[in-house]
Amino acid sequence: MNYTKLGNSDLMVSRICMGCMGFGDAKRGQHTWTIDEEHAREIMKRGLELGVNFFDTALAYQSGTSEEYVGRALRDYAKREEVVVATKFLPRTPEDLEAGISGQQHIERMMDQSLKNLGMDYVDLYIYHIWDYQTPLYEIMDGLNRMVKAGKTRYIGISNCFAWQLEKANGLADKEGFAKFVSVQGHYNLIFREEEREMVPCCREENIALTPYSALAGGRLSKYHGESSKRLIEDSYARLKYDTAKVEDDEIIERVWQLAQRKGVTMTEVALAWLLTKVTAPVVGATKFHHIEGAANAVNVSLSGEEVAYLEEPYVPHKLVGVMAQNTPSPRKEKPVWSIGDQEI
């Protein structure tokens, strides 16, 4: 495993971040393909053996049970100071708004619940899950800064935002002396490269770490045509993000397979090796041993400039999908911005 600094922080993270959305009680959340605690512990233990020290979860994942599984496993298998733990909070709910709960109060409540779930005194990275148009930005940045000053998180990050939002937030933080975002967790992979328009150059200029989710496009970049998995079948949110561009994406997936055959590695290794040329640490979901093993192997796969160009050449612009399609510059009156149908991210 290789390691690097997380942007402008002093956190030394593995080049692969284990995404823990696949861990949690399937009866208590929106996803039916998640794995139970026994299997989640096995996956995390294997990741630690392979040198993974960076773990990403969220309060929203399976009603907090992902956080619970992660916390218990890390207490048993790792020293707290040797791992980097990230979790996230969602915007205020309509009920919170009606009750008059401020952004600062909301953040503290969410943080305290996450720390309780994790069984930890602090997290290393606390991530603003999606831009909240119904809460003043000052309240968000002040609330996050209070968590840093209280020692409940070492650094803050943001997910599912546009480059202008990142710059606006960090500009306010700079003006007020608040903690600034050191990382961005956006939707970025070989078949969805819209982050390259503004976010990638913005982060490169400001030394902000990119830790993208959906690194393998919900399994599409790791499976050859015709292959399937429980997640490909049951993950309706992933289908929402990728099925509409299937024709355009199939050519790229074909090239990933061809290059993997030529190099004698897996499609996972090729797709992640490409992403590792662009970002700090992709968030890679793992529900089986070969998922995390393939991700760890990708760190040692080198792609030539010609191979990178070969993979990138068929790409065509994509429409924004998933939660980012709802990240609009005006409040949504009837439901939170972060809801998609009856599902939450």
N, C-alpha and C positions, 0 to 999 in steps of 0.2 A: 504494500500500500504506500502511496505517496501522500504527503501532507502539505498544506499551504495556509497562509494567513487568510482569515475571513475579512476581506476588504480592509477598512480602516480600524479594525479591532486588533486585539492581541490574542484572539482565539486561533489556535492552530487546529485545523480540521482536516479530516481525511478527504481525499478527492471524491469520494463517494459518500453521500449522505443517505442513510437508511430511512426511507419513507414509511411511516407506521400507520397510514390510513387503513391498511389491510388488516390491522390488529383490532380486535374488539368483539364484544358480544353481538352477534348478528341479530339477536332478538331485541336489542336495545338501540338500534340505529337504522339508518336508511339503506345500508348495503347488506346484501344477502351473501356476498362472497367472502366476507372477512373470516379470519381464522381465530380459533379459541386461544386461551392463554397458554396452554401447554405447548402448542405448536409455535406461537409467537415467541415464547421463551427460547425455544430451540433455534429459531431463525436469528434472534438477537445474539445468542451465544456464539453461533457460527460467524456472524458478522464481526463480533469482537475478536474472534480468533483470526480472522482475515485482516484485522487492522482497522476496521471501521470504528471511528470514535464519535461520529456525528449522527444524531438521531432527531428526526422531525416528526412531531405529532401535533394535535390540536384538541382543544376542548370540545369542538363540534364532532370529532370522529367517534362515532358509535356511543354517543351520550357520555363521553368522558372515559369509557372503558379502555380505549386505546392508551390514554395517559396512564391509567391504572396499571395496565400490563407492562408498559414501558418502565414505569417507576419501579415496580417490584423486580423485574428482570435485572435492571441496572444495579439495584441494591445488592443483588445476589452475585452478579457476575463481574462487576467492575468497581473501581474506585471512583467516587464522585468527581474528583478533580481531574481524572483522566478522560472524561467523556464530555462532549458538548451536546447539550439538550436544548432543543428549540420547541416551543409550542406557540399556539395562536389564539386570538380571540376574535369573535365576530362583532358586528355593530350592535347597537342597542335594538331591542325588539320594540314593536309598537306598544307593548305593555310597559316597558321601561320608559318610553317617551311619555306615555300617559301619566305615569307615576312621578314624572319630573326628575328622574335619575340623571345626573349630569354625566358627561363623558368621563370625567375623572373618577367619579364614583363607580361607573360601569367597569372601567378598566381595572380598578382595584378589586372589585368583586370577582371579575373573571380571573384575574391573576391568582387571587387567594383560592379559588376553586381548583384551578389547575395545579397549584402547589400542593393542595390537599390530595388531589388525585394521584399526582406523581410521588407524593411522600417526600418532597424535597423542600429545602429552605429557599432555594433560588433556581432560576433557569439561566442558561447562558445567553439565550436569544429569545426575545419575546416579540412575536410577529403580529402586526396589524393585518388581519386576514383579508379584508377588502375595504376600499374607500367608502366612508360613510357620509353621504351628502346631508344627512339629517342631524349631524353633530358638528358644531364649530371645530375647525381644525385646531384652534388654540387649545380647546379642551382635550383633544386627542394627544397633542404633543406635550402638553403640560401633564396629563395623566401618565403618559409613558415615562416622562422625565422623573416623575415622583416615584415610579417603580424602580428606576435606576438608582435614585438617591436613597431609597429605602433598602437597597441591596437585594431586592426580589428578582431582578434580572441584571445581567452584566451589560447587555447591549440590546438594541431594538432593530427590528427588520420590518419590511412591508411586503405584502403579497397582493397580486391581482390589481395592479395600478398602472396608470400611464406615466410616461416619463415626466410630463408636466406636473403631475401630482406629486411625484417623488421630489422634484426640484422645488415645488411650492412648500412642501412639508419641511424639507431640510433647510430651505431659506428662512422659514419662520423660526426653526430651531436655532439656527445660527444667530438670528437677530435677538432672540430671547435668552440665549445661553442654555438651551435645552439639549438633551441628548439627540443625536442625529441618527438616521437610519444607516446601518452599515451593510445591509444586504437587501436584495430583492428576489422574491420567489414568484416567478411568472411562468406562463405557459410557453414552453419553448422546447422543440425537438426537431428532428430532421424533416418531418412532414408538417410542421407548423412553426414557421420562422418569422412571424410578424414582429417579434420582439427586436429583430435586427434593424427595423426602420428607425427607431429612436431610443429604445431602452438600452440596447447593447452599447451603442456609442456613448450614451449618457453615463452609464455605469463605468465604462472604460475611462472616461475623462475624469470622473470623480473618485476612482478606486473603490467603487461600491461592488460588493460581491454579488454575482449572479448564482442563484441556487435554484434552478428551474424545476418545476414539477412536471409530471407526465412525460418524463424523459424518454420513455419507450412507447409513448402514444397509446397507453392502455393496453400494451402487449402487441400492438400491431407491428412494431419494428423488431419484435423478437420472434415472430411467427411467420413461417412461409405460407403462401396462399393455400387455403384449405385446412390449415391447422387451426385448432380452436382451444379454448380454455374456459373454465367456469366464469372468469371475469369477462372475457370477450362476449360471452353469451348473456350474462346477467347484469353487467354494468351499464345501465341505461344512460347514465351521465356521459360515459366514455363514448357510447354510440352517438349521442347528441353532438359531441365535439368532432367526431371523425367520419361518421357514415356519409355525410353529405358531400365530402370531397374524396370519396373512395377511388373514383376513377383516376383523378389526378395523382393521388398518393401511391397507387399501385405500382407505377413506374419506378418511384423511388424505393419502395419496399423490394421490388425485384432487383434493383441494383445493390441494395444492402445484402441480399441473399447471394448474388453473384460474387461480390467482393469477399464475403465471408467464406465462400467455397474456395476462392483463389488463395486466401490467406490461411486457410485451415483453422478458422476460429468460428465462433457463433455469430448470429445476427445481432444479438445483444451486445457483444463485444465491439462490433463494428459501429453500431448506432451510437453507443456511449463513447467510444473513442473519438468519433466525430464531435460529439457535444463537448467532450473534455478539451477540445481545441478552442472552445468558445467561452467556457464558463469556469467558475471556481469549483463548484461541487454540485452535480445534478442530484436531485432527490429521487431515489430509485426505490419504488415499492417492492417489497419482497414477502411472498407468502409460501415460498418453497426454497429449499436449499440452493437449487441451481440458479434461482433469481439473484441471490446475493453473491454467489460464487462467480457467476458470469459478469456481474457488475464489477466485482473486485478485479477480475482478470482484465477488464477493459482498460484499466489504468496502465497496463503494460503493453497495450496494442498501439503501434505507431502507424499513422496514415501519412502518406506522401501528399505533397501539394496536388499532384495529379489525381490521387484517389479522393481527396476532399472535393475537388472540382467535379469529379465523376458523380459523386453522391449528390451534390448540390444542383447540378445542371438542369434536371427536369422540373425543379420547383416552380410553382406559379403562385401568385398572391392568393391568400385565403381570406375569407370573411372572418371577423371576430366571432367566436363561438363560446358556449358555456357561460361562466359567470362574467367574463369580460365583456360579453355582448350586452350585459345589463349594467355595466359600469358607465352610465350616461351622466351628462352634466346637469341633470335636474332630478330632484327627489322623486321617488316612485311612491305614489300616494296609497296604494292599496296593500302593498306587501314590501318587505325589506328588499333592498337592492340585491342582497346576496341569495335570495331564494330563486330556484329554478323549478317551476311547476310546484310539485309537492315535495321537492327534495332540497336539502340544504347542503352547501359545500362542506 
